[in-house]
Amino acid sequence: MTAESTAFWSGGERGELMIAFCDDCARAVHPPQLVCPGCLSRSVTPRAVAGTGTVYTYTVNHQPWLPDMQVPFAIAVVDVDGAPGVRVTAPVDCADPATVRIGQRVTIAFEPAGDVWLPLWRPLNGEAA
Ligand SMILES: [Zn+2]
């Protein structure tokens, strides 16, 4: 974790997806940075967003990269609601990765891993997977 990324990696403890926003031009700044790439303001503040989004794209992995890794699993790139232009890439926590689809609505969840809370996407109610 760095000063600018601490909010993102620790927000999961409260169940919050924290995205940095520029206080001057309102641009979402992700990955989080200390300086807004749009207007060069040094006033960038993390805020909790709704934690929902839409699958932009995804991949299903069948290769066990580690001895204990369970396959297959899906990783999705998700357009985050309330943070225009921000996409968060994370595994999809679902029973059948083959059911993940572009355009699917998802919600964030987190799992602790040492000092950080890793994001996961879960299909919203009514969606397959
Ligand atoms: Zn800005």
Backbone and ligand atoms as CSV (ligand in chain L), in Angstrom:
chain,resi,resn,atom,element,x,y,z
A,1,MET,N,N,0.837,-1.196,0.000
A,1,MET,CA,C,0.000,0.000,0.000
A,1,MET,C,C,0.877,1.254,0.000
A,2,THR,N,N,0.404,2.272,-0.666
A,2,THR,CA,C,1.060,3.573,-0.661
A,2,THR,C,C,0.084,4.587,-0.063
A,3,ALA,N,N,0.559,5.801,0.170
A,3,ALA,CA,C,-0.309,6.835,0.753
A,3,ALA,C,C,-1.567,7.003,-0.091
A,4,GLU,N,N,-1.404,6.996,-1.413
A,4,GLU,CA,C,-2.562,7.230,-2.272
A,4,GLU,C,C,-3.461,6.002,-2.435
A,5,SER,N,N,-2.923,4.793,-2.190
A,5,SER,CA,C,-3.732,3.590,-2.415
A,5,SER,C,C,-4.306,2.984,-1.133
A,6,THR,N,N,-3.937,3.498,0.021
A,6,THR,CA,C,-4.391,2.911,1.291
A,6,THR,C,C,-5.910,2.855,1.387
A,7,ALA,N,N,-6.592,3.925,1.000
A,7,ALA,CA,C,-8.060,3.942,1.093
A,7,ALA,C,C,-8.665,2.839,0.240
A,8,PHE,N,N,-8.132,2.653,-0.992
A,8,PHE,CA,C,-8.669,1.618,-1.880
A,8,PHE,C,C,-8.496,0.231,-1.270
A,9,TRP,N,N,-7.309,-0.066,-0.755
A,9,TRP,CA,C,-7.017,-1.422,-0.270
A,9,TRP,C,C,-7.592,-1.701,1.106
A,10,SER,N,N,-7.944,-0.673,1.881
A,10,SER,CA,C,-8.474,-0.899,3.230
A,10,SER,C,C,-9.981,-0.675,3.326
A,11,GLY,N,N,-10.603,-0.106,2.319
A,11,GLY,CA,C,-12.047,0.170,2.361
A,11,GLY,C,C,-12.887,-1.082,2.528
A,12,GLY,N,N,-12.363,-2.215,2.083
A,12,GLY,CA,C,-13.106,-3.456,2.187
A,12,GLY,C,C,-13.412,-3.851,3.617
A,13,GLU,N,N,-12.630,-3.378,4.559
A,13,GLU,CA,C,-12.893,-3.675,5.968
A,13,GLU,C,C,-14.275,-3.160,6.371
A,14,ARG,N,N,-14.711,-2.080,5.732
A,14,ARG,CA,C,-16.031,-1.488,5.994
A,14,ARG,C,C,-17.015,-1.843,4.872
A,15,GLY,N,N,-16.568,-2.673,3.930
A,15,GLY,CA,C,-17.417,-3.032,2.800
A,15,GLY,C,C,-17.559,-1.907,1.794
A,16,GLU,N,N,-16.597,-0.985,1.767
A,16,GLU,CA,C,-16.698,0.186,0.897
A,16,GLU,C,C,-15.660,0.140,-0.220
A,17,LEU,N,N,-16.136,0.338,-1.451
A,17,LEU,CA,C,-15.234,0.505,-2.582
A,17,LEU,C,C,-14.852,1.982,-2.622
A,18,MET,N,N,-13.583,2.260,-2.338
A,18,MET,CA,C,-13.107,3.639,-2.237
A,18,MET,C,C,-12.409,4.033,-3.546
A,19,ILE,N,N,-12.923,5.076,-4.165
A,19,ILE,CA,C,-12.343,5.598,-5.394
A,19,ILE,C,C,-11.910,7.037,-5.129
A,20,ALA,N,N,-10.742,7.408,-5.634
A,20,ALA,CA,C,-10.234,8.770,-5.450
A,20,ALA,C,C,-10.882,9.703,-6.476
A,21,PHE,N,N,-11.242,10.895,-6.007
A,21,PHE,CA,C,-11.807,11.923,-6.888
A,21,PHE,C,C,-11.043,13.218,-6.697
A,22,CYS,N,N,-10.878,13.947,-7.788
A,22,CYS,CA,C,-10.241,15.265,-7.727
A,22,CYS,C,C,-11.228,16.250,-7.108
A,23,ASP,N,N,-10.785,17.007,-6.118
A,23,ASP,CA,C,-11.653,17.995,-5.466
A,23,ASP,C,C,-11.873,19.220,-6.345
A,24,ASP,N,N,-11.036,19.404,-7.355
A,24,ASP,CA,C,-11.147,20.613,-8.188
A,24,ASP,C,C,-11.933,20.377,-9.477
A,25,CYS,N,N,-11.693,19.240,-10.164
A,25,CYS,CA,C,-12.403,19.015,-11.431
A,25,CYS,C,C,-13.373,17.835,-11.351
A,26,ALA,N,N,-13.442,17.138,-10.200
A,26,ALA,CA,C,-14.382,16.047,-9.935
A,26,ALA,C,C,-14.065,14.768,-10.699
A,27,ARG,N,N,-12.965,14.744,-11.431
A,27,ARG,CA,C,-12.575,13.541,-12.160
A,27,ARG,C,C,-12.263,12.396,-11.200
A,28,ALA,N,N,-12.696,11.193,-11.556
A,28,ALA,CA,C,-12.304,10.006,-10.800
A,28,ALA,C,C,-10.877,9.661,-11.183
A,29,VAL,N,N,-10.051,9.398,-10.198
A,29,VAL,CA,C,-8.619,9.164,-10.411
A,29,VAL,C,C,-8.301,7.742,-9.964
A,30,HIS,N,N,-8.227,6.836,-10.947
A,30,HIS,CA,C,-7.975,5.438,-10.604
A,30,HIS,C,C,-7.075,4.808,-11.652
A,31,PRO,N,N,-6.014,4.093,-11.264
A,31,PRO,CA,C,-5.580,3.859,-9.897
A,31,PRO,C,C,-5.339,5.173,-9.159
A,32,PRO,N,N,-5.530,5.148,-7.826
A,32,PRO,CA,C,-5.412,6.390,-7.059
A,32,PRO,C,C,-4.020,7.005,-7.168
A,33,GLN,N,N,-4.010,8.319,-7.313
A,33,GLN,CA,C,-2.761,9.075,-7.409
A,33,GLN,C,C,-2.867,10.316,-6.547
A,34,LEU,N,N,-1.728,10.894,-6.193
A,34,LEU,CA,C,-1.720,12.096,-5.359
A,34,LEU,C,C,-2.032,13.344,-6.168
A,35,VAL,N,N,-1.828,13.262,-7.491
A,35,VAL,CA,C,-2.064,14.414,-8.364
A,35,VAL,C,C,-3.095,14.015,-9.411
A,36,CYS,N,N,-4.080,14.881,-9.642
A,36,CYS,CA,C,-5.093,14.607,-10.664
A,36,CYS,C,C,-4.447,14.672,-12.045
A,37,PRO,N,N,-4.569,13.615,-12.852
A,37,PRO,CA,C,-3.981,13.652,-14.190
A,37,PRO,C,C,-4.741,14.567,-15.140
A,38,GLY,N,N,-5.926,14.996,-14.750
A,38,GLY,CA,C,-6.714,15.872,-15.611
A,38,GLY,C,C,-6.345,17.333,-15.462
A,39,CYS,N,N,-6.246,17.817,-14.210
A,39,CYS,CA,C,-6.009,19.250,-13.986
A,39,CYS,C,C,-4.769,19.520,-13.144
A,40,LEU,N,N,-4.054,18.467,-12.760
A,40,LEU,CA,C,-2.818,18.554,-11.975
A,40,LEU,C,C,-3.035,19.073,-10.554
A,41,SER,N,N,-4.277,19.086,-10.100
A,41,SER,CA,C,-4.563,19.465,-8.712
A,41,SER,C,C,-3.944,18.439,-7.774
A,42,ARG,N,N,-3.480,18.898,-6.641
A,42,ARG,CA,C,-2.964,17.997,-5.617
A,42,ARG,C,C,-4.019,17.699,-4.559
A,43,SER,N,N,-5.245,18.102,-4.835
A,43,SER,CA,C,-6.342,17.863,-3.908
A,43,SER,C,C,-7.197,16.711,-4.438
A,44,VAL,N,N,-6.809,15.491,-4.055
A,44,VAL,CA,C,-7.494,14.274,-4.487
A,44,VAL,C,C,-7.933,13.533,-3.227
A,45,THR,N,N,-9.228,13.184,-3.153
A,45,THR,CA,C,-9.786,12.608,-1.935
A,45,THR,C,C,-10.536,11.314,-2.251
A,46,PRO,N,N,-10.254,10.231,-1.506
A,46,PRO,CA,C,-11.011,8.995,-1.720
A,46,PRO,C,C,-12.425,9.108,-1.154
A,47,ARG,N,N,-13.391,8.571,-1.896
A,47,ARG,CA,C,-14.787,8.545,-1.449
A,47,ARG,C,C,-15.360,7.159,-1.725
A,48,ALA,N,N,-16.273,6.739,-0.879
A,48,ALA,CA,C,-16.967,5.465,-1.119
A,48,ALA,C,C,-17.957,5.657,-2.255
A,49,VAL,N,N,-17.958,4.727,-3.205
A,49,VAL,CA,C,-18.960,4.725,-4.268
A,49,VAL,C,C,-19.942,3.591,-3.963
A,50,ALA,N,N,-20.966,3.463,-4.797
A,50,ALA,CA,C,-22.047,2.513,-4.500
A,50,ALA,C,C,-21.544,1.073,-4.403
A,51,GLY,N,N,-20.488,0.744,-5.137
A,51,GLY,CA,C,-19.974,-0.629,-5.096
A,51,GLY,C,C,-20.643,-1.548,-6.096
A,52,THR,N,N,-21.337,-0.970,-7.046
A,52,THR,CA,C,-21.950,-1.759,-8.108
A,52,THR,C,C,-21.308,-1.369,-9.435
A,53,GLY,N,N,-21.554,-2.190,-10.454
A,53,GLY,CA,C,-20.980,-1.877,-11.749
A,53,GLY,C,C,-21.481,-2.840,-12.812
A,54,THR,N,N,-20.912,-2.680,-14.003
A,54,THR,CA,C,-21.305,-3.472,-15.165
A,54,THR,C,C,-20.053,-4.095,-15.776
A,55,VAL,N,N,-20.123,-5.392,-16.060
A,55,VAL,CA,C,-18.972,-6.088,-16.636
A,55,VAL,C,C,-18.667,-5.505,-18.018
A,56,TYR,N,N,-17.477,-4.941,-18.165
A,56,TYR,CA,C,-17.006,-4.414,-19.446
A,56,TYR,C,C,-16.440,-5.556,-20.290
A,57,THR,N,N,-15.618,-6.388,-19.645
A,57,THR,CA,C,-15.109,-7.595,-20.290
A,57,THR,C,C,-14.643,-8.557,-19.203
A,58,TYR,N,N,-14.312,-9.766,-19.593
A,58,TYR,CA,C,-13.904,-10.760,-18.612
A,58,TYR,C,C,-13.084,-11.843,-19.301
A,59,THR,N,N,-12.448,-12.662,-18.481
A,59,THR,CA,C,-11.765,-13.835,-19.003
A,59,THR,C,C,-11.983,-14.972,-18.019
A,60,VAL,N,N,-12.003,-16.187,-18.527
A,60,VAL,CA,C,-12.116,-17.361,-17.666
A,60,VAL,C,C,-10.782,-18.091,-17.714
A,61,ASN,N,N,-10.187,-18.234,-16.540
A,61,ASN,CA,C,-8.873,-18.854,-16.435
A,61,ASN,C,C,-9.001,-20.342,-16.111
A,62,HIS,N,N,-8.308,-21.172,-16.885
A,62,HIS,CA,C,-8.334,-22.622,-16.659
A,62,HIS,C,C,-6.974,-23.145,-16.193
A,63,GLN,N,N,-5.995,-22.258,-16.104
A,63,GLN,CA,C,-4.642,-22.674,-15.733
A,63,GLN,C,C,-4.417,-22.479,-14.232
A,64,PRO,N,N,-4.118,-23.541,-13.486
A,64,PRO,CA,C,-3.798,-23.364,-12.060
A,64,PRO,C,C,-2.369,-22.830,-11.905
A,65,TRP,N,N,-2.248,-21.520,-11.727
A,65,TRP,CA,C,-0.930,-20.878,-11.672
A,65,TRP,C,C,-0.198,-21.169,-10.368
A,66,LEU,N,N,-0.954,-21.585,-9.349
A,66,LEU,CA,C,-0.370,-21.945,-8.062
A,66,LEU,C,C,-0.893,-23.340,-7.700
A,67,PRO,N,N,-0.151,-24.099,-6.891
A,67,PRO,CA,C,-0.555,-25.481,-6.588
A,67,PRO,C,C,-1.970,-25.598,-6.009
A,68,ASP,N,N,-2.388,-24.660,-5.166
A,68,ASP,CA,C,-3.697,-24.762,-4.519
A,68,ASP,C,C,-4.789,-23.985,-5.251
A,69,MET,N,N,-4.478,-23.434,-6.399
A,69,MET,CA,C,-5.452,-22.601,-7.115
A,69,MET,C,C,-6.562,-23.462,-7.712
A,70,GLN,N,N,-7.803,-23.074,-7.436
A,70,GLN,CA,C,-8.939,-23.802,-7.992
A,70,GLN,C,C,-9.339,-23.164,-9.314
A,71,VAL,N,N,-9.480,-23.993,-10.337
A,71,VAL,CA,C,-9.878,-23.518,-11.652
A,71,VAL,C,C,-11.113,-24.289,-12.094
A,72,PRO,N,N,-11.909,-23.749,-13.030
A,72,PRO,CA,C,-11.736,-22.444,-13.652
A,72,PRO,C,C,-12.281,-21.323,-12.754
A,73,PHE,N,N,-11.840,-20.077,-13.039
A,73,PHE,CA,C,-12.401,-18.912,-12.362
A,73,PHE,C,C,-12.407,-17.754,-13.353
A,74,ALA,N,N,-13.313,-16.816,-13.106
A,74,ALA,CA,C,-13.445,-15.663,-13.996
A,74,ALA,C,C,-12.850,-14.429,-13.335
A,75,ILE,N,N,-12.244,-13.592,-14.168
A,75,ILE,CA,C,-11.774,-12.270,-13.752
A,75,ILE,C,C,-12.485,-11.278,-14.656
A,76,ALA,N,N,-13.091,-10.262,-14.042
A,76,ALA,CA,C,-13.857,-9.281,-14.816
A,76,ALA,C,C,-13.255,-7.883,-14.680
A,77,VAL,N,N,-13.355,-7.135,-15.767
A,77,VAL,CA,C,-13.053,-5.711,-15.774
A,77,VAL,C,C,-14.413,-5.017,-15.741
A,78,VAL,N,N,-14.649,-4.242,-14.683
A,78,VAL,CA,C,-15.994,-3.709,-14.425
A,78,VAL,C,C,-15.995,-2.182,-14.452
A,79,ASP,N,N,-16.939,-1.625,-15.214
A,79,ASP,CA,C,-17.197,-0.183,-15.180
A,79,ASP,C,C,-17.912,0.115,-13.867
A,80,VAL,N,N,-17.295,0.957,-13.039
A,80,VAL,CA,C,-17.796,1.218,-11.686
A,80,VAL,C,C,-18.850,2.321,-11.705
A,81,ASP,N,N,-20.023,2.050,-11.134
A,81,ASP,CA,C,-21.088,3.046,-11.036
A,81,ASP,C,C,-20.608,4.245,-10.201
A,82,GLY,N,N,-20.921,5.433,-10.649
A,82,GLY,CA,C,-20.604,6.639,-9.891
A,82,GLY,C,C,-19.176,7.105,-10.036
A,83,ALA,N,N,-18.392,6.447,-10.889
A,83,ALA,CA,C,-16.991,6.831,-11.102
A,83,ALA,C,C,-16.697,6.719,-12.606
A,84,PRO,N,N,-17.153,7.702,-13.376
A,84,PRO,CA,C,-16.998,7.630,-14.840
A,84,PRO,C,C,-15.548,7.372,-15.260
A,85,GLY,N,N,-15.374,6.398,-16.142
A,85,GLY,CA,C,-14.045,6.094,-16.664
A,85,GLY,C,C,-13.250,5.120,-15.817
A,86,VAL,N,N,-13.772,4.776,-14.643
A,86,VAL,CA,C,-13.030,3.872,-13.753
A,86,VAL,C,C,-13.472,2.441,-13.996
A,87,ARG,N,N,-12.491,1.581,-14.199
A,87,ARG,CA,C,-12.717,0.144,-14.306
A,87,ARG,C,C,-11.872,-0.554,-13.264
A,88,VAL,N,N,-12.492,-1.479,-12.522
A,88,VAL,CA,C,-11.783,-2.254,-11.508
A,88,VAL,C,C,-11.780,-3.711,-11.945
A,89,THR,N,N,-10.587,-4.273,-12.004
A,89,THR,CA,C,-10.397,-5.667,-12.401
A,89,THR,C,C,-10.303,-6.523,-11.143
A,90,ALA,N,N,-11.142,-7.557,-11.080
A,90,ALA,CA,C,-11.139,-8.428,-9.903
A,90,ALA,C,C,-11.778,-9.763,-10.277
A,91,PRO,N,N,-11.496,-10.802,-9.484
A,91,PRO,CA,C,-12.152,-12.086,-9.713
A,91,PRO,C,C,-13.664,-11.971,-9.523
A,92,VAL,N,N,-14.397,-12.858,-10.198
A,92,VAL,CA,C,-15.847,-12.929,-10.014
A,92,VAL,C,C,-16.132,-14.122,-9.110
A,93,ASP,N,N,-16.780,-13.840,-7.987
A,93,ASP,CA,C,-17.134,-14.865,-7.015
A,93,ASP,C,C,-18.486,-15.442,-7.411
A,94,CYS,N,N,-18.455,-16.575,-8.133
A,94,CYS,CA,C,-19.703,-17.178,-8.591
A,94,CYS,C,C,-19.508,-18.681,-8.752
A,95,ALA,N,N,-20.605,-19.399,-8.775
A,95,ALA,CA,C,-20.545,-20.857,-8.826
A,95,ALA,C,C,-20.036,-21.363,-10.179
A,96,ASP,N,N,-20.423,-20.690,-11.255
A,96,ASP,CA,C,-20.062,-21.164,-12.589
A,96,ASP,C,C,-19.493,-20.020,-13.420
A,97,PRO,N,N,-18.185,-19.944,-13.586
A,97,PRO,CA,C,-17.575,-18.837,-14.326
A,97,PRO,C,C,-18.045,-18.751,-15.777
A,98,ALA,N,N,-18.542,-19.864,-16.314
A,98,ALA,CA,C,-18.996,-19.854,-17.706
A,98,ALA,C,C,-20.249,-19.003,-17.891
A,99,THR,N,N,-20.891,-18.600,-16.801
A,99,THR,CA,C,-22.114,-17.800,-16.917
A,99,THR,C,C,-21.844,-16.295,-16.871
A,100,VAL,N,N,-20.604,-15.888,-16.616
A,100,VAL,CA,C,-20.279,-14.450,-16.590
A,100,VAL,C,C,-20.445,-13.892,-17.999
A,101,ARG,N,N,-21.035,-12.707,-18.108
A,101,ARG,CA,C,-21.313,-12.099,-19.402
A,101,ARG,C,C,-20.973,-10.615,-19.417
A,102,ILE,N,N,-20.561,-10.122,-20.568
A,102,ILE,CA,C,-20.400,-8.686,-20.765
A,102,ILE,C,C,-21.767,-8.037,-20.562
A,103,GLY,N,N,-21.785,-6.938,-19.832
A,103,GLY,CA,C,-23.029,-6.229,-19.556
A,103,GLY,C,C,-23.721,-6.687,-18.279
A,104,GLN,N,N,-23.214,-7.731,-17.666
A,104,GLN,CA,C,-23.801,-8.250,-16.428
A,104,GLN,C,C,-23.611,-7.243,-15.289
A,105,ARG,N,N,-24.632,-7.091,-14.471
A,105,ARG,CA,C,-24.545,-6.211,-13.309
A,105,ARG,C,C,-23.930,-6.978,-12.141
A,106,VAL,N,N,-23.010,-6.328,-11.445
A,106,VAL,CA,C,-22.295,-6.963,-10.338
A,106,VAL,C,C,-22.187,-5.997,-9.167
A,107,THR,N,N,-21.871,-6.567,-8.008
A,107,THR,CA,C,-21.648,-5.762,-6.817
A,107,THR,C,C,-20.346,-6.208,-6.164
A,108,ILE,N,N,-19.747,-5.292,-5.439
A,108,ILE,CA,C,-18.430,-5.563,-4.867
A,108,ILE,C,C,-18.552,-6.361,-3.562
A,109,ALA,N,N,-17.562,-7.169,-3.314
A,109,ALA,CA,C,-17.385,-7.838,-2.032
A,109,ALA,C,C,-15.877,-7.825,-1.783
A,110,PHE,N,N,-15.477,-8.189,-0.615
A,110,PHE,CA,C,-14.049,-8.145,-0.301
A,110,PHE,C,C,-13.652,-9.369,0.490
A,111,GLU,N,N,-12.387,-9.752,0.359
A,111,GLU,CA,C,-11.861,-10.781,1.244
A,111,GLU,C,C,-10.531,-10.286,1.794
A,112,PRO,N,N,-10.328,-10.502,3.103
A,112,PRO,CA,C,-9.092,-10.030,3.716
A,112,PRO,C,C,-7.908,-10.859,3.258
A,113,ALA,N,N,-6.776,-10.193,3.086
A,113,ALA,CA,C,-5.523,-10.860,2.718
A,113,ALA,C,C,-4.390,-10.065,3.360
A,114,GLY,N,N,-4.049,-10.445,4.577
A,114,GLY,CA,C,-3.017,-9.693,5.287
A,114,GLY,C,C,-3.516,-8.308,5.647
A,115,ASP,N,N,-2.810,-7.279,5.212
A,115,ASP,CA,C,-3.169,-5.898,5.546
A,115,ASP,C,C,-4.171,-5.296,4.576
A,116,VAL,N,N,-4.521,-6.024,3.524
A,116,VAL,CA,C,-5.398,-5.442,2.508
A,116,VAL,C,C,-6.699,-6.240,2.398
A,117,TRP,N,N,-7.665,-5.625,1.750
A,117,TRP,CA,C,-8.947,-6.270,1.465
A,117,TRP,C,C,-9.070,-6.338,-0.043
A,118,LEU,N,N,-9.025,-7.568,-0.561
A,118,LEU,CA,C,-9.048,-7.748,-2.006
A,118,LEU,C,C,-10.481,-7.698,-2.526
A,119,PRO,N,N,-10.711,-6.914,-3.597
A,119,PRO,CA,C,-12.066,-6.840,-4.141
A,119,PRO,C,C,-12.438,-8.095,-4.924
A,120,LEU,N,N,-13.704,-8.417,-4.886
A,120,LEU,CA,C,-14.303,-9.488,-5.690
A,120,LEU,C,C,-15.587,-8.918,-6.269
A,121,TRP,N,N,-15.964,-9.385,-7.429
A,121,TRP,CA,C,-17.267,-8.996,-7.972
A,121,TRP,C,C,-18.225,-10.157,-7.816
A,122,ARG,N,N,-19.454,-9.841,-7.428
A,122,ARG,CA,C,-20.500,-10.862,-7.322
A,122,ARG,C,C,-21.675,-10.450,-8.204
A,123,PRO,N,N,-22.244,-11.407,-8.935
A,123,PRO,CA,C,-23.431,-11.084,-9.735
A,123,PRO,C,C,-24.544,-10.564,-8.830
A,124,LEU,N,N,-25.244,-9.518,-9.305
A,124,LEU,CA,C,-26.376,-8.996,-8.557
A,124,LEU,C,C,-27.542,-9.966,-8.652
A,125,ASN,N,N,-28.465,-9.862,-7.739
A,125,ASN,CA,C,-29.663,-10.720,-7.736
A,125,ASN,C,C,-30.338,-10.683,-9.094
A,126,GLY,N,N,-30.780,-11.849,-9.508
A,126,GLY,CA,C,-31.477,-11.917,-10.779
A,126,GLY,C,C,-30.555,-12.165,-11.957
A,127,GLU,N,N,-29.254,-12.088,-11.733
A,127,GLU,CA,C,-28.308,-12.328,-12.813
A,127,GLU,C,C,-27.819,-13.767,-12.716
A,128,ALA,N,N,-27.436,-14.312,-13.827
A,128,ALA,CA,C,-26.876,-15.662,-13.840
A,128,ALA,C,C,-25.535,-15.660,-13.124
A,129,ALA,N,N,-25.002,-16.827,-12.894
A,129,ALA,CA,C,-23.694,-17.075,-12.294
A,129,ALA,C,C,-23.762,-17.250,-10.801
L,1,ZN,ZN,ZN,-8.654,17.435,-11.449
